[in-house]
Amino acid sequence: MDSGSLGKVSATPEALALLAEIIADHGPVLFHQSGGCCDGSSPMCYQRGELMIGDNDVKLGEIGDTPVYISASQYEAWKHTDLTIDVVKGRGGMFSLDNGREKRFLTRSTICAVPPPYSGD
């Protein structure tokens, strides 16, 4: 975990396998935890460079070499949880690279006692 990461995300073996498949097809990717209405709370998977990470995005951690981000406002709602990226049957979000594979990423959460400090940097 790098110094800019909160270390609040992990992945199941199934998610790591799907992630490896997507990276083999598309090259390096990143996740951004969605909070939107269209895709619920699905983790969206993008080719690096396709989604601009902004000053208001929080790096939750990394799955292997794949960074996982969330918006600062979403982080405020989820800061008392640790997230696990998993895979279930179904279609991914419209713009997410898992779409069309009949498997999609899903975020599961576990409540933790104390969230790590986030300074907004």
MIROTOR-184015 format. One record per residue: x, y, z of N, C-alpha, C in turn. Coordinates in pm, 1 decimal, padded with zeros to 6 digits. Layout:
N
X,Y,Z,X,Y,Z,X,Y,Z
...
# end
This chain:
121
00084.7,-00118.1,00000.0,00000.0,00000.0,00000.0,00088.7,00123.7,00000.0
00059.5,00219.5,-00088.3,00140.1,00341.4,-00090.5,00088.7,00441.1,00011.0
00163.3,00547.2,00033.7,00130.2,00643.0,00138.6,00001.6,00719.6,00110.0
-00042.5,00726.2,-00015.9,-00165.7,00795.8,-00048.5,-00287.7,00706.9,-00044.1
-00272.8,00583.2,-00001.2,-00379.2,00485.8,-00001.1,-00427.9,00461.5,00141.1
-00558.4,00442.0,00158.0,-00615.3,00416.9,00289.1,-00616.3,00268.7,00325.6
-00590.5,00178.7,00230.7,-00587.9,00035.8,00259.5,-00722.2,-00019.3,00303.3
-00830.9,00028.4,00242.6,-00965.3,-00010.8,00283.4,-01035.4,-00096.7,00179.8
-00959.7,-00161.4,00091.2,-01024.0,-00242.1,-00012.0,-00945.1,-00370.5,-00033.5
-01017.4,-00477.0,-00060.2,-00957.2,-00605.9,-00094.0,-01042.1,-00668.5,-00204.6
-01004.3,-00787.7,-00247.4,-01077.3,-00854.9,-00355.0,-01083.3,-01003.9,-00329.1
-01189.6,-01065.3,-00377.0,-01202.8,-01210.2,-00370.3,-01118.4,-01271.9,-00481.6
-01087.4,-01401.4,-00471.7,-01015.6,-01468.1,-00581.6,-01090.1,-01458.2,-00715.1
-01223.0,-01463.3,-00712.0,-01302.8,-01452.0,-00834.6,-01286.8,-01313.5,-00897.0
-01283.6,-01211.5,-00813.1,-01264.5,-01075.3,-00864.4,-01125.4,-01058.6,-00922.2
-01026.2,-01115.9,-00857.5,-00888.8,-01107.8,-00909.4,-00877.5,-01178.1,-01043.9
-00947.5,-01291.1,-01060.7,-00944.4,-01364.5,-01188.3,-01009.9,-01282.1,-01299.6
-01126.3,-01221.8,-01271.4,-01192.5,-01138.2,-01372.2,-01108.3,-01015.2,-01401.8
-01048.7,-00957.4,-01300.1,-00962.3,-00841.7,-01320.0,-00844.7,-00877.3,-01410.6
-00783.4,-00993.4,-01390.4,-00670.8,-01036.7,-01474.5,-00716.0,-01053.3,-01619.5
-00835.7,-01106.5,-01639.9,-00891.3,-01122.9,-01774.9,-00909.3,-00986.7,-01842.5
-00963.3,-00892.3,-01768.8,-00986.1,-00758.2,-01823.6,-00853.7,-00688.8,-01853.1
-00755.6,-00701.2,-01764.2,-00624.7,-00639.4,-01787.3,-00557.6,-00701.8,-01909.7
-00573.0,-00833.6,-01928.8,-00516.3,-00900.0,-02046.8,-00577.1,-00843.6,-02175.0
-00704.7,-00807.0,-02170.3,-00773.4,-00752.3,-02288.0,-00750.1,-00602.8,-02308.0
-00736.8,-00527.5,-02198.6,-00738.5,-00381.0,-02207.7,-00614.8,-00310.5,-02153.6
-00524.5,-00381.5,-02090.9,-00409.9,-00316.6,-02027.7,-00446.8,-00267.6,-01889.0
-00362.2,-00183.0,-01828.7,-00385.9,-00137.5,-01691.4,-00520.8,-00067.5,-01676.6
-00585.1,-00095.3,-01563.9,-00717.2,-00039.5,-01535.4,-00718.0,00022.2,-01395.6
-00829.2,00084.9,-01363.5,-00854.6,00134.2,-01228.8,-01001.4,00114.3,-01198.3
-01034.3,00115.0,-01070.1,-01173.2,00110.7,-01025.7,-01210.6,00245.3,-00967.8
-01337.3,00282.7,-00990.4,-01394.9,00396.3,-00920.2,-01527.3,00348.6,-00864.4
-01540.5,00355.9,-00733.0,-01662.5,00308.3,-00667.7,-01776.4,00402.3,-00702.2
-01875.4,00350.2,-00772.9,-01988.7,00430.1,-00815.7,-02082.4,00457.2,-00699.6
-02142.8,00570.3,-00704.3,-02247.8,00603.2,-00609.0,-02369.6,00652.2,-00684.8
-02366.8,00634.5,-00816.9,-02470.7,00688.0,-00903.5,-02596.8,00604.1,-00904.4
-02701.1,00662.1,-00959.4,-02831.3,00595.7,-00962.5,-02835.9,00483.3,-01065.2
-02767.5,00498.5,-01176.0,-02779.4,00401.5,-01284.8,-02712.7,00268.0,-01254.1
-02600.2,00271.5,-01187.6,-02527.3,00148.6,-01160.7,-02522.3,00117.1,-01012.1
-02609.4,00179.9,-00934.2,-02612.7,00152.5,-00791.4,-02478.8,00181.2,-00728.6
-02429.2,00088.2,-00653.1,-02299.7,00107.0,-00588.1,-02197.2,00010.6,-00645.4
-02201.3,-00010.6,-00774.1,-02106.9,-00100.7,-00839.7,-01970.4,-00035.6,-00853.2
-01865.1,-00114.8,-00838.1,-01732.6,-00060.7,-00868.7,-01716.2,-00058.1,-01020.7
-01689.5,00057.1,-01074.2,-01674.9,00072.4,-01219.2,-01528.7,00054.0,-01255.8
-01504.0,-00027.1,-01357.4,-01368.6,-00059.4,-01401.5,-01341.2,00011.6,-01534.3
-01235.8,00091.6,-01537.7,-01201.1,00170.1,-01655.9,-01055.4,00147.0,-01694.3
-01026.9,00160.8,-01824.2,-00886.8,00165.8,-01866.6,-00825.5,00289.3,-01803.9
-00701.8,00277.0,-01759.4,-00635.6,00395.1,-01703.8,-00626.7,00502.0,-01812.6
-00654.9,00622.4,-01775.1,-00655.8,00734.0,-01869.5,-00793.6,00763.8,-01924.9
-00890.2,00671.2,-01908.9,-01026.4,00693.5,-01958.8,-01111.4,00772.1,-01859.6
-01074.4,00768.4,-01733.9,-01145.8,00841.7,-01630.3,-01045.0,00928.4,-01557.3
-01071.3,01055.6,-01554.8,-00981.0,01146.2,-01485.7,-01009.6,01141.9,-01335.3
-00906.2,01113.3,-01258.5,-00918.0,01114.9,-01113.6,-00898.3,01258.6,-01068.4
-00992.6,01307.2,-00989.6,-00989.2,01447.3,-00949.2,-00942.6,01467.6,-00806.6
-00931.5,01592.8,-00769.8,-00888.7,01630.1,-00635.1,-00987.4,01583.6,-00528.3
-01111.8,01558.8,-00566.8,-01212.8,01515.2,-00470.5,-01231.3,01364.1,-00469.0
-01139.8,01290.5,-00530.2,-01143.3,01144.8,-00525.4,-01045.9,01095.0,-00419.8
-01086.5,00991.7,-00347.9,-01008.0,00932.8,-00240.2,-00959.6,00795.9,-00287.2
-00831.3,00770.2,-00269.9,-00777.1,00638.2,-00305.0,-00798.4,00545.0,-00186.1
-00888.3,00446.9,-00204.9,-00918.0,00351.8,-00098.5,-00806.6,00250.7,-00078.7
-00737.7,00218.7,-00185.8,-00632.2,00118.2,-00179.8,-00605.1,00064.1,-00318.1
-00541.5,-00052.0,-00321.1,-00509.6,-00117.8,-00447.8,-00541.9,-00265.2,-00437.3
-00582.5,-00319.7,-00549.1,-00599.5,-00463.0,-00564.3,-00487.7,-00504.0,-00659.0
-00382.3,-00563.4,-00605.9,-00263.3,-00587.0,-00687.2,-00206.0,-00452.2,-00724.5
-00194.0,-00428.7,-00854.7,-00145.6,-00299.5,-00904.2,-00259.7,-00209.7,-00951.9
-00382.6,-00247.0,-00920.4,-00499.0,-00172.5,-00968.2,-00552.9,-00081.9,-00858.1
-00545.7,00050.3,-00877.0,-00596.3,00142.4,-00775.6,-00749.5,00145.5,-00771.9
-00802.4,00172.3,-00652.6,-00946.9,00180.9,-00631.5,-00976.2,00316.3,-00566.6
-01062.8,00394.5,-00631.1,-01097.0,00529.1,-00585.3,-01245.5,00538.7,-00552.8
-01278.5,00641.7,-00476.4,-01417.2,00675.7,-00444.5,-01422.5,00827.0,-00430.6
-01537.2,00887.5,-00459.1,-01547.7,01032.9,-00440.9,-01543.6,01064.4,-00291.8
-01496.8,01183.2,-00259.1,-01486.2,01223.7,-00118.6,-01622.7,01221.0,-00050.4
-01727.5,01262.6,-00119.9,-01861.4,01261.0,-00058.8,-01908.3,01117.8,-00032.6
-01879.5,01026.0,-00124.7,-01913.2,00885.5,-00102.6,-01828.9,00827.4,00010.1
-01702.3,00867.3,00016.4,-01615.6,00818.5,00123.4,-01672.9,00856.3,00260.3
-01726.6,00976.8,00271.6,-01786.1,01019.0,00398.6,-01897.6,00923.8,00441.2
-01975.7,00876.4,00345.3,-02084.0,00782.6,00376.7,-02032.0,00642.5,00406.2
-01917.9,00603.6,00348.0,-01867.2,00466.4,00357.7,-01741.7,00454.6,00444.4
-01700.2,00560.7,00510.1,-01570.6,00558.7,00577.9,-01562.8,00460.0,00693.3
-01673.8,00414.6,00744.6,-01672.6,00315.6,00852.6,-01680.7,00172.9,00799.7
-01651.6,00155.3,00672.4,-01655.2,00021.3,00613.7,-01523.9,-00010.5,00544.0
-01494.1,-00138.8,00538.6,-01388.9,-00190.3,00451.9,-01461.2,-00256.1,00335.9
-01411.7,-00234.2,00215.2,-01479.6,-00284.0,00095.9,-01407.7,-00404.7,00037.9
-01485.2,-00499.9,-00011.0,-01432.3,-00616.1,-00081.1,-01495.5,-00619.4,-00219.1
-01410.6,-00619.0,-00322.2,-01459.3,-00630.5,-00458.9,-01479.6,-00778.9,-00486.2
-01600.0,-00814.7,-00530.0,-01637.5,-00953.1,-00557.8,-01694.6,-00959.8,-00699.2
-01734.8,-01078.7,-00741.5,-01794.3,-01100.6,-00873.3,-01923.7,-01179.7,-00856.3
-02025.9,-01139.0,-00930.5,-02152.8,-01211.8,-00935.2,-02194.8,-01224.1,-01081.1
-02290.5,-01311.2,-01108.5,-02345.4,-01322.8,-01243.9,-02423.8,-01197.4,-01277.0
-02419.3,-01157.9,-01402.7,-02495.6,-01042.3,-01446.0,-02413.6,-00951.4,-01534.7
-02472.2,-00840.3,-01572.2,-02406.4,-00742.4,-01658.1,-02345.5,-00631.4,-01574.6
-02227.2,-00589.0,-01616.4,-02160.2,-00478.2,-01549.9,-02222.9,-00346.2,-01586.3
-02175.8,-00240.1,-01522.3,-02223.3,-00106.0,-01552.7,-02197.3,-00071.1,-01698.6
-02278.7,00015.0,-01754.2,-02274.2,00044.5,-01896.7,-02133.7,00081.5,-01945.2
-02057.8,00157.6,-01867.5,-01926.0,00201.7,-01910.5,-01812.6,00121.3,-01847.2
-01847.0,00025.2,-01764.0,-01746.6,-00054.3,-01694.9,-01698.4,-00168.2,-01785.8
-01568.8,-00199.0,-01778.7,-01509.6,-00299.4,-01867.2,-01556.0,-00441.3,-01837.6
-01625.3,-00465.6,-01727.5,-01679.5,-00598.7,-01702.6,-01810.5,-00621.0,-01777.1
-01868.3,-00517.3,-01837.0,-01993.9,-00529.6,-01909.5,-01979.1,-00623.9,-02028.6
-02079.2,-00709.4,-02049.2,-02081.2,-00800.0,-02163.4,-02012.9,-00933.4,-02137.2
-01964.0,-00956.7,-02017.5,-01894.3,-01081.4,-01984.2,-01983.0,-01177.6,-01906.1
-02106.6,-01136.5,-01880.7,-02202.1,-01215.2,-01801.4,-02155.2,-01235.6,-01657.7
-02057.7,-01156.1,-01616.5,-02012.0,-01146.8,-01477.8,-01992.2,-00998.4,-01451.7
-02012.6,-00958.4,-01329.0,-01991.2,-00817.8,-01297.8,-01928.8,-00805.4,-01160.2
-01857.1,-00696.2,-01141.7,-01799.8,-00667.0,-01011.9,-01909.6,-00616.6,-00919.4
-01896.3,-00648.7,-00792.6,-01990.2,-00607.2,-00689.5,-01909.4,-00571.6,-00565.5
-01948.2,-00465.8,-00498.1,-01880.5,-00427.1,-00375.0,-01957.6,-00478.2,-00255.4
-01886.3,-00547.6,-00168.0,-01942.7,-00590.4,-00040.1,-01871.7,-00508.9,00068.3
-01942.9,-00477.1,00174.2,-01882.2,-00394.5,00278.1,-01892.1,-00461.2,00414.3
-01792.8,-00431.9,00495.5,-01786.6,-00479.3,00632.9,-01762.5,-00357.7,00721.0
-01843.1,-00342.6,00822.2,-01826.2,-00229.0,00913.0,-01698.6,-00247.2,00993.7
-01620.3,-00139.9,01002.8,-01497.6,-00142.5,01082.9,-01514.0,-00041.5,01197.2
-01433.7,-00058.6,01300.0,-01448.3,00021.6,01421.2,-01411.5,00168.9,01401.1
-01296.0,00193.4,01342.4,-01247.5,00331.1,01331.0,-01195.9,00353.7,01189.7
-01249.7,00454.0,01118.7,-01198.3,00482.7,00985.3,-01061.9,00550.0,00993.9
-00976.3,00526.0,00895.1,-00849.6,00597.5,00896.3,-00872.6,00745.3,00866.0
-00786.6,00832.7,00913.1,-00805.7,00975.3,00885.5,-00787.2,01004.7,00737.6
-00869.5,01091.4,00685.7,-00854.2,01139.0,00548.2,-00842.6,01289.1,00556.0
-00730.0,01339.9,00510.1,-00703.2,01482.6,00523.4,-00750.4,01563.9,00403.7
-00798.4,01494.9,00298.9,-00842.0,01567.3,00180.2,-00729.7,01595.4,00083.8
-00609.3,01541.8,00108.5,-00496.1,01564.5,00018.7,-00503.8,01474.7,-00101.8
# end
